[in-house]
Amino acid sequence: MTTKGEAAAASGRARPRRKATLSHVDRRGHVRMVDVGAKTDTDREAVARGFIGMSMAARRAIRAGQVAKGDPLQAARVAGIMAAKRTSELIPLCHPLQLSYVGVDLAPRARGYAIEARVRTTGKTGVEMEALTAVAVAALTIYDMVKAVDKTMVIGEIRLVEKRGGRSGHYRRGPAKGV
């Protein structure tokens, strides 16, 4: 019995889909670092976003500059940049990259702060993990600095929203709901 996909492929109407494979796993199921040596250097960029939700008291303390540990937004910005630069030390099998730019922006929202990281390089592999790591560590830094005021903060919605460069080309995520 043939499937619809096989019938369509046989008639020339559609190409059969290639089975997705994991690049960090060999045929025997062993984890490995991908060899990018033969790849061409290309300009690459990734944008990630996330959110940290918090109480009104925490938002007021940040906006009034009354957080005992200092300005959590500036600390989060620096922490996110530092984290992007050290992603290969945190995430197994990530290649160390020479980053040309890391930017972390924090924007106040009704229930907390939106966080966006933009990372660029010219190289053989992308910077998605660096952008995602920057957002996560920026959010964790805010949590650490404000937890005396609000231990109920929630970090979430961390996602890749755009990437450019490399063999897979340009990717742009559709609009997120609620953030």
C-alpha positions in Angstrom: 0.0 0.0 0.0 1.4 3.4 -0.9 1.0 6.6 1.1 -0.3 9.9 -0.4 3.2 11.3 -0.2 4.7 8.3 -2.1 2.0 8.5 -4.7 2.5 12.2 -5.1 6.3 11.7 -5.4 5.8 9.0 -8.0 3.6 11.2 -10.1 6.2 14.0 -9.9 4.0 16.4 -8.0 6.1 16.5 -4.9 9.5 15.6 -3.8 9.9 13.0 -1.1 11.0 14.4 2.2 14.5 13.6 3.5 14.5 12.0 6.9 15.7 14.6 9.4 19.0 13.7 11.1 20.7 15.1 14.1 24.1 16.5 13.2 25.6 15.9 16.6 24.8 12.1 16.7 26.6 9.6 14.5 25.1 6.4 13.0 25.7 4.4 16.1 23.9 7.0 18.3 27.1 8.4 19.8 27.4 12.2 20.5 30.0 14.0 18.5 31.1 17.5 17.6 30.2 18.5 14.1 33.3 19.1 11.8 32.7 22.5 10.2 36.2 22.7 8.8 35.1 22.4 5.1 32.3 25.0 5.5 32.7 28.4 4.0 32.8 31.5 6.2 29.6 33.5 5.8 28.1 36.5 7.7 25.7 35.2 10.3 23.3 36.8 12.7 20.8 35.5 15.2 18.1 37.3 17.3 16.5 35.7 20.3 13.9 37.0 22.7 12.6 36.1 26.1 10.6 37.6 29.0 10.9 37.9 32.8 7.6 38.5 34.6 7.6 40.0 38.0 5.4 41.7 40.6 4.5 45.4 40.6 6.8 45.9 43.6 9.8 44.5 41.7 9.0 46.6 38.7 8.7 49.7 40.9 12.0 48.9 42.6 13.9 48.6 39.3 12.3 51.7 37.8 13.0 53.8 40.9 16.6 52.6 41.1 16.0 51.0 44.6 17.4 47.6 44.1 20.0 47.0 46.8 22.4 45.2 44.5 22.5 48.0 41.9 20.9 48.4 38.5 19.7 45.0 37.4 19.1 46.1 33.8 22.7 47.2 33.2 24.0 44.1 35.0 21.7 41.9 32.9 23.0 43.6 29.7 26.6 43.0 30.6 25.9 39.4 31.8 24.1 38.6 28.5 27.0 39.9 26.5 29.5 37.9 28.6 27.3 34.8 28.3 27.1 35.0 24.5 30.9 35.2 24.4 31.3 32.1 26.6 28.5 29.9 25.2 30.8 27.1 24.1 31.9 26.7 27.7 28.3 26.2 28.8 26.7 24.2 26.0 28.3 20.9 25.2 29.4 20.5 21.5 29.0 24.2 20.7 31.9 25.6 18.7 33.8 28.6 20.2 33.1 31.5 17.9 34.8 34.9 17.3 31.8 37.2 17.8 31.8 40.5 16.0 28.8 42.0 17.9 26.5 41.2 20.8 23.7 43.5 21.8 21.2 42.9 24.6 18.2 45.2 25.0 15.7 45.2 27.8 12.3 46.9 27.5 9.7 47.4 30.2 6.4 45.8 29.7 3.2 45.8 31.8 4.2 42.6 33.7 8.0 42.6 33.5 10.7 43.0 30.9 11.2 41.8 27.4 14.7 40.8 26.6 16.3 40.7 23.1 19.8 39.6 22.1 21.3 40.1 18.7 24.6 38.3 17.9 26.8 38.5 14.8 29.8 36.7 13.4 31.5 35.8 10.2 32.2 32.1 10.4 31.5 28.5 9.6 28.6 28.0 12.0 25.7 30.0 13.3 25.2 32.1 16.5 21.7 30.9 17.5 22.9 29.4 20.7 24.9 32.5 21.6 21.8 34.7 21.2 19.6 32.3 23.2 22.2 32.0 26.0 22.5 35.8 26.2 18.7 36.1 26.8 18.6 33.3 29.4 21.6 34.7 31.4 20.3 38.3 31.2 17.0 37.1 32.6 18.7 35.0 35.3 20.8 38.1 36.3 17.6 40.2 36.8 16.2 37.4 38.9 19.3 37.2 41.0 19.4 40.9 41.6 15.7 41.4 42.4 14.8 38.1 44.2 14.9 39.9 47.6 11.8 41.9 46.4 10.1 39.1 44.4 10.9 35.4 44.5 7.9 34.6 42.3 9.4 36.0 39.1 9.0 33.8 36.1 11.5 33.5 33.2 10.0 32.3 29.9 9.2 32.6 26.3 12.9 32.3 25.3 13.0 31.6 21.6 14.9 32.2 18.4 13.1 34.8 16.4 15.4 35.2 13.4 18.7 33.9 11.9 20.6 34.8 8.8 23.5 33.2 7.0 24.8 29.7 6.4 23.4 26.9 4.3 19.9 27.0 5.7 19.5 30.7 4.8 17.1 33.1 6.4 14.7 32.0 9.1 12.1 34.3 10.7 9.6 33.1 13.4 6.0 34.2 13.2 4.7 36.6 15.9 4.7 35.4 19.5 1.5 35.5 21.4 1.4 37.6 24.6 5.0 38.9 24.5 
